[in-house]
Amino acid sequence: EMEQKQSALEQAYKARLESSRKAWERERERREDAERRRAQEEATTLRNAHENEMKELQKRLEAAGQANAVQVEEEVARVRREAEASLETVIKTKEEEMEQRLRAVRKEA
């Protein structure tokens, strides 16, 4: 009878341990999913801001329609290159930050 009680206690302990492990895993996955969603939203916001900047630039260039067409094209190309390089840098930085946060979430969990 003592062995049965000990066996039952061990089974209960193992079940509780497994339940805790599963809960911990679900929480870690939830945190990672939330971090991914937040990073995706941030990237979308950055892309939208970039598109808005490009539209604004286009409006300003159109308003300055008296300028030489070649100069306008060169300016558009230069600003576009700068904006794209800036956006790439920001996105890379945000991706690195996201990876660091994901690693931190994994370490926490």
FENBELQUI-V288255 format. One record per residue. N is the residue number from 1. SS is DSSP state (@ for helix, = for strand, . for the rest). OMEGA is omega as a letter, one per 20 degrees, with the letter a starting at -180 (none if undefined). Layout:
((N:SS:OMEGA) (N:SS:OMEGA))
This chain:
((1:.:r) (2:@:r) (3:@:r) (4:@:r) (5:@:r) (6:@:r) (7:@:r) (8:@:r) (9:@:r) (10:@:r) (11:@:r) (12:@:r) (13:@:r) (14:@:r) (15:@:r) (16:@:r) (17:@:r) (18:@:r) (19:@:r) (20:@:r) (21:@:r) (22:@:r) (23:@:r) (24:@:r) (25:@:r) (26:@:r) (27:@:r) (28:@:r) (29:@:r) (30:@:r) (31:@:r) (32:@:r) (33:@:r) (34:@:r) (35:@:r) (36:@:r) (37:@:a) (38:@:r) (39:@:r) (40:@:r) (41:@:r) (42:@:r) (43:@:r) (44:@:r) (45:@:r) (46:@:r) (47:@:r) (48:@:r) (49:@:r) (50:@:r) (51:@:r) (52:@:r) (53:@:a) (54:@:r) (55:@:r) (56:@:r) (57:@:r) (58:@:r) (59:@:a) (60:@:a) (61:@:r) (62:@:r) (63:@:r) (64:.:a) (65:.:a) (66:.:a) (67:.:r) (68:.:a) (69:@:r) (70:@:r) (71:@:r) (72:@:r) (73:@:r) (74:@:r) (75:@:r) (76:@:a) (77:@:a) (78:@:a) (79:@:r) (80:@:r) (81:@:r) (82:@:a) (83:@:r) (84:@:r) (85:@:r) (86:@:r) (87:@:r) (88:@:r) (89:@:a) (90:@:a) (91:@:r) (92:@:r) (93:@:r) (94:@:r) (95:@:r) (96:@:r) (97:@:a) (98:@:r) (99:@:r) (100:@:r) (101:@:r) (102:@:r) (103:@:r) (104:@:r) (105:@:a) (106:@:r) (107:@:r) (108:@:a) (109:.:none))
